[in-house]
Amino acid sequence: MSEIMDRIKLALAEDIGSGDVTTLATISSENTSKAILLAKADGIIAGLEIAKLVFITHDPGISFKGLVSDGTPIKKGDILAQIEGNTRSLLETERTALNFLQRMSGIATATDQYVQAVKPFKAIILDTRKTAPCLRLFDKMAVKLGGGQNHRIGLYDMYLSKDNHLAACKGDIEVVFRSIQKHNTNNLPIEIEVDSLDQFKILIKYKVSRILLDNMSLSDMKTAVEINAHKIPLEASGNVSLETVNQVAATGVDFISVGKLTHSVKALDISLDIN
């Protein structure tokens, strides 16, 4: 929670700076207003609790009443929250609150679309580290609210060897795994990326936590699933789209990581309207 509060305070300081000159010039300090958060598109709402924190962090006197719960479907025209307080405070925090709310709801909505697309299969939708700098906690929170799961949070909580690690180790995938295993004194999960069936057949002999099938063809992924015979969890990755994710899931992989959830966010249209 402290990290979330730090990010919120930074976001408010970034926008307000030395003061909202327009609001200070036009609105009396005694003026109070009522406002609503209004959905202007269908989707999955995420970030209402964060928006509330934005308002009350700036002005504890603001009253914020959420009318829906994070992670639930909303329709265009739904009133999401009722807000009341000092008018200056509402105007000073409006954009920061909406930036969090619109981005998180866009991520949750996209995640839900991917989750629905793979529903006939066992595959779990994962996010990636392709997040906006300093917004990762919010982005990953939104993925969970949309029905997906988080992959590693950063470089520190899981070993994940990728193509550049392999290249730096002269292409020897066994050397990569043994080096990680030797240094893994904290028993962190170990995931190794492969991009061919030859690499996969070598790696499957070892006790890895998960194998990442990167940019492999559907037929190769299906073959890897058959060879694996449920021994090691398999994750598919690489240019997965809403149009292809169902086919990827049909190969029988356990996880599908999707960078588009957070690196190509389409914000959900939500407005704050003062009555």
Secondary structure, 3 states (H helix, E strand, C coil): CHHHHHHHHHHHHHHHCCCCHHHHHHCCCCCEEEEEEEECCCEECCCHHHHHHHHHHHCCCCEEEECCCCCCEECCCCEEEEEEEEHHHHHHHHHHHHHHHHHHHHHHHHHHHHHHHCCCCCCEEECCCCCCCCCHHHHHHHHHHCCCECCCCCCCCCEEECHHHHHHCCCCHHHHHHHHHHHCCCCCCEEEEECCHHHHHHHCCCCCCEEEEECCCHHHHHHHHHHHCCCCCEEEECCCCCCCHHHHHHCCCCEEECCHHHHCCCCCCEEEEEC
